[in-house]
């Protein structure tokens, strides 16, 4: 996989999977355009791999659109920004639901619209990876809003693939099992909660951010030219059990 001379816009690039994807794609030759909420995270990333960075809170629809417009042009897009608020189903608040869906589902819509319009104006071509979650397939306790946001992202991915394919833009979702990020640590640090999930993973481990970054790079690359409209589980066999 060689991304020399190509640029990749990554949202949520300051931490976790987004940061790992930025580092991996930069190592493969890509220029990274990073969007994140925290300036210090972007400063540290830029010091390591160069590229450009844009500070934006993607929960704000107008801020998401402005940041995406500022980032153009880009050859590829990775929608990786995500958030979660743990609440049992009966206690889910409208405020938490709206926050989670704004970041996890609406922001990818907005950023992808800006990216796709720009690509089409330039003659088309490109690829989008929407970083979803195994939660789109599994009803984890206390994750009602999160699961629904990722299920919505997968459904939107299929529509995007259908409509943007004619312009040479491929769109796929990537659905990792629990990945060892700060967000996951907060949700899965209790062994009583994590062990039943771990016991269903045949390879007996959760994912590392580097595992996910490698597949993101593949889904953007020419090696996956016939993959379009998929939700790809990256789960160590969790769904096979």
C-alpha positions, -999 to 999 in steps of 0.1 A, spaced: 0 0 0 16 32 -12 -1 66 -5 27 88 -17 14 120 -32 -21 113 -17 -38 132 11 -61 117 37 -86 136 59 -91 119 93 -116 131 118 -110 122 155 -72 121 147 -61 133 180 -65 101 199 -72 64 197 -80 48 163 -79 81 145 -44 89 157 -32 53 149 -46 56 114 -29 90 109 5 75 119 1 44 98 -11 63 67 17 88 71 42 60 72 27 48 39 34 81 24 2 100 28 -2 137 38 -25 137 67 -52 164 73 -63 159 109 -94 172 125 -99 169 163 -114 188 192 -82 192 213 -55 215 199 -27 199 221 -35 165 206 -32 178 171 0 197 179 16 164 192 4 145 161 18 172 137 51 172 155 53 134 149 41 131 113 37 166 99 6 174 78 -21 199 85 -45 201 115 -79 217 121 -94 222 156 -132 216 155 -159 202 177 -178 180 154 -209 179 176 -216 213 162 -230 208 126 -218 242 114 -183 237 128 -181 203 112 -190 217 78 -165 246 82 -137 222 92 -144 199 63 -144 228 38 -111 241 52 -96 206 48 -103 203 11 -90 191 -12 -83 155 1 -80 123 -18 -95 101 9 -116 104 40 -117 85 73 -146 94 95 -132 83 129 -145 108 155 -167 92 180 -181 96 215 -202 76 240 -222 82 271 -230 51 291 -267 49 301 -291 20 306 -318 20 280 -345 31 305 -323 61 315 -312 73 281 -317 111 280 -325 131 249 -294 152 255 -271 122 256 -288 106 226 -285 138 205 -248 143 215 -239 107 205 -257 108 172 -244 143 164 -208 131 166 -211 95 155 -236 97 127 -244 133 117 -207 145 116 -198 117 91 -227 128 70 -217 164 69 -180 158 64 -186 132 37 -210 156 18 -183 182 17 -156 157 6 -178 140 -20 -189 173 -36 -153 184 -39 -142 150 -53 -170 151 -79 -161 187 -89 -126 175 -95 -137 146 -117 -145 119 -91 -126 91 -75 -117 84 -39 -127 64 -10 -143 69 24 -140 47 55 -166 52 82 -152 38 115 -182 21 130 -183 -6 157 -193 -41 164 -220 -24 185 -239 -19 152 -245 -57 153 -247 -64 190 -269 -49 217 -244 -42 245 -259 -32 278 -258 6 286 -250 13 249 -285 20 235 -277 54 220 -242 43 209 -254 11 192 -281 30 174 -257 57 162 -233 30 148 -262 11 132 -273 43 116 -238 49 103 -237 15 87 -270 21 70 -259 55 58 -227 38 45 -247 16 22 -266 46 8 -234 65 3 -218 36 -16 -249 33 -38 -251 70 -47 -213 78 -48 -202 47 -66 -211 62 -100 -186 90 -93 -158 65 -85 -160 70 -47 -161 38 -27 -175 39 8 -172 12 35 -177 9 72 -153 -8 95 -167 -24 126 -140 -31 153 -146 -51 184 -137 -33 216 -105 -14 209 -81 -3 236 -86 34 235 -94 59 263 -131 57 254 -131 20 255 -112 18 288 -139 39 304 -167 16 292 -150 -18 296 -125 -15 326 -148 -36 348 -138 -73 343 -174 -83 352 -185 -65 320 -155 -72 298 -149 -109 305 -182 -122 290 -173 -104 258 -136 -115 258 -147 -151 263 -166 -149 230 -135 -138 211 -117 -170 198 -83 -152 197 -89 -141 233 -80 -104 230 -96 -71 223 -83 -51 193 -54 -26 194 -56 7 176 -29 -5 152 -50 -35 141 -78 -11 131 -54 13 114 -40 -14 92 -75 -23 78 -84 13 73 -54 17 51 -64 -14 31 -99 -2 26 -86 31 13 -61 14 -10 -64 3 -46 -61 -33 -33 -97 -31 -21 -110 -16 -54 -140 -40 -55 -151 -35 -19 -179 -11 -16 -209 -7 7 -197 -32 33 -198 -32 71 -165 -51 78 -163 -68 113 -129 -66 128 -137 -88 158 -113 -117 162 -142 -140 155 -167 -126 180 -196 -128 156 -187 -164 146 -193 -177 181 
